[in-house]
């Protein structure tokens, strides 16, 4: 993938090329692990700073490893940490996912940190981004608002009720549905059911609203099967499980194969 391809991430996401994108999801703060996953056929890699253990220095290194693999990097920031959103874009991230965006005011605060004027108030200082994108500073300034993607997480009843207001905010490029938190919210804390019919219904509603506003929709899938269901539904970017779940599933498969052969008479 060339630098031009990386720079076209926002457009490819919005065009839903090849039936949607599949992203790796990494919470373990190890850039070498990111490097390995980036070599696989994922379209992009998400660094999870909300529930993962990444700090800014390791995340910047993780972004660089994704970029070295010729792919765009995405970062999920901690709740309300819009200052980190700006710094991650400066480090070369192509997209920011922000959790717990529950209102148009929350969405506007996110845009303020992730977009340059006239949309937002992002401060200038993208030294690493200029290296990764491979374009002059003036070109980056003029194109950054369209090159980078700002994604608001919808994962509460309040956010669902306000989804049209959130999507209407200029500078919000799309939403990311968090099925686990949303299932807790929809059940009033009674259960964790990210793969339930209630989530499917909420996703269908969210998809319709995103299409009405001309914006993208992404979601976290617990595994490859669930991610495939999301793509079939029409989502633009999906997660096929966490890196730890994939690591342990691979280990279990190898152990079971070894035991099966060893036990054959």
N, C-alpha and C positions, 0 to 999 in steps of 0.2 A: 504494500500500500504506500502510495506516495504522499508527500506533504499535502498536495492538493486534495487527495482523498480524505486526509484527516480534517482539513479545513472544511470539507463538505459535509461533515457529520450532521450538522443541524438540518441541512437540506435533505440528506438521505433519510434521516429520522422522520421528517415531516412527510416525505414521499412514500414512506413505508416500503422501502425497497426490499425485494426478496421476501415479502410477506412478513416483515417486521424483524426487529433486532433481538438477539439474545446476549445478555450481559453476564459476565462473571461477577461474583459478589465476594469481597474479601474484607474480613474484619481483623484478621491476624496481621499485626504490623510488621510484615516481613516483605520488603521489596523483591527478594529473590522468589518468594512464592508467587507474587504478582507476575514476575517475569515468566515463570513456568506457565501460568494460566493464560497469559497474553499470547503465548505461542499456539494455543489451541484455537479452534474455530469460533471463538466468541467474537462478536462485533465490537465489544468494548468491555472495560473492566470498571466496576464500581468499588471505590474505597469507602468503607463504612466507618465514619468517625463518630456516629451517634452511639451505636452499641459495640462497635469494634474498639480496638485499643490504639488506633493511629494517633500520633501527635502531628504537629505541623511539619516538622523536619522529616519524619518518616513518610508522611503523606506526599510531600514534594518529591521525595525520592521514588515513591511508588508511581506517581504520575509520570516521572521520567522513564521508568521501566516500561510502562504501557506505551508511551510515545516511541521508545526505541524499537518496540515491536511493530510500529507502524499503525497504531490504533489510537482512537481518542480515549481519554480518561474521564471518568465521572467521579465526583465526590459527594457523599451524603454528610452534611454538617451536623453537629449536635443541635438540639432544640434551641432556637433563638440566637444561634451564634453566627449572625450575619457578617461579623468582621472576618471570621474564618472563610466565609464564602468568597469575599473579595480576594483574600490572600491565596486561596486555592486557584482562583482564576488567574492571578498573577503568576502562579507556579505552572500554569499551562493546562489546567483542567478545561475540558470542553463543555462540561455541564455541571450544574449544582442541583442536588436534591435537598430540599429543606423540609424537615419533619414538622408536623403539628401546625400547619398553616390553616387556621380555622375561620379566617375572615378576609374581606377585601383589605382591611387595614394591615393584617399580617402580610398579605401578598404584596402590598405596596412597599412595606418595609424591606421585604426580600428584594424586590426590584431595585430599590434605592441602593442596595449594596452590590448588586450584580450587573447593573447596566450603567453605561456612561450617559451623561446628558445627551438628549433631552429626556430620556426615559427615566434615568436614575441619577445617582450621585456617586458612582464608583470612583474612587481616587486613583490617580495615575501612578503606575509603578510596575508594569508587567514585564519585568526584565527576562524571567525565564519563559514566559509565554511567547515573547518575541522570538526567542531561540527555537522553541518547539514549533510554532506556527510558520517560522521562516519567512516573515514579511516585515517590511520597514515599520517603524513606530507609527508614522502618520496613517499608513494603510490599516494597521491594527486598530487605531482609534476609530477610523471611519467604518470599520466592518465588525468590530468586536460584538456589538449588540446583536448582530445577526449570526455571527460565528458561534457564539456561546449560547447555551440553552439553560433557562431558568425553570426549574420544575418544583411545584408546590405539592407536598404530600397531603392527601386527603385520607384521613384515618379516624375521624370522629363523626358523631351525629351532627355536630355543629358545622363541620366542614361540608358534609353532604348537603345540609340545608342551604349552605352559602355557596355551593359549587358554581352557580352562574355568576355570582358577584366576584368570586376568585378568578374565574376564567376570563372575565371581562377586563381585568386589570391589564393595561398595556405594559408589556415586558414579561408577563408570565407566558411562557411558551407551552406549558402543559402541566399535567398533574401526574402524580405517582400514587397509586392506591396501595396502602399498607394493610393487607387483609387480616393480619393478626390483631393489631390494635383496633381495627374497624370491627372485627368480630366481638372483641371485648366490649366495645362501646355499644354495639347494636344489641347485645345481650345484657346490658347494664351490669357488666362485670361477672356474669354467671358462667361464661365459658370461653375457652380459646378454640375457635373453629374457623381457621382461615380458608378451609376448603369446603365450606358449607353452601347450601342453596341461598342463604341470605346474602352471602358475599357475591355469589354469581349475579343475583338480582341487582345489588348495588353497583357492580361493575358494568352491567348492561346499561344502567341509568347513567353512570358516569361517562361511559363511552358515547352515548347519544349526546350528552351535553358538550363533550369535547368536540365532536364532529360539528355540532351546531355553531360552536365558536371558532372552528378551524384550528384547533390546538391538539397537541399530542397527548396520548394517555399511556402510562406505563404501570406495571404492577409487579409485586414480588410473588414468584411461584415457589412453592415448597420443594419441588423437584422438576425433572424434565417433563414428566407427563402433564403436570399442572401448567407449566410454562407453555407447552404445546396447546393446551386448551385455551389459554389466554390469546395466543397467536391466532388460533382458529376463530375466536370470538371477534378479533379485529384489532387487538391492542398493538401499539407501535413498538414498544420495547418491554421485554420481560426478563425476569431473573429465574434461573433454573436451579435454585437452591444455593445455600452458602458453601464456601470453600471447605469448611469443617465437615459438613454433611457429606460432601463429595469425597473428601479424603477418607472419612471413616467407611463410607459405602465401598470405595475401592479396596480398602484394607479387608473388609469383611468378605468381599468377593474373592480376593486372592487367597485368604485363609480357607474359605469353604472349598475352593478348587483344589488346594493342596491336600486338605483332609479327605476329599472325595477320592482323589487318586490313590492316596496312601492307604485308604480303607478297602480298596478293591482287592478281591481275592485272586 
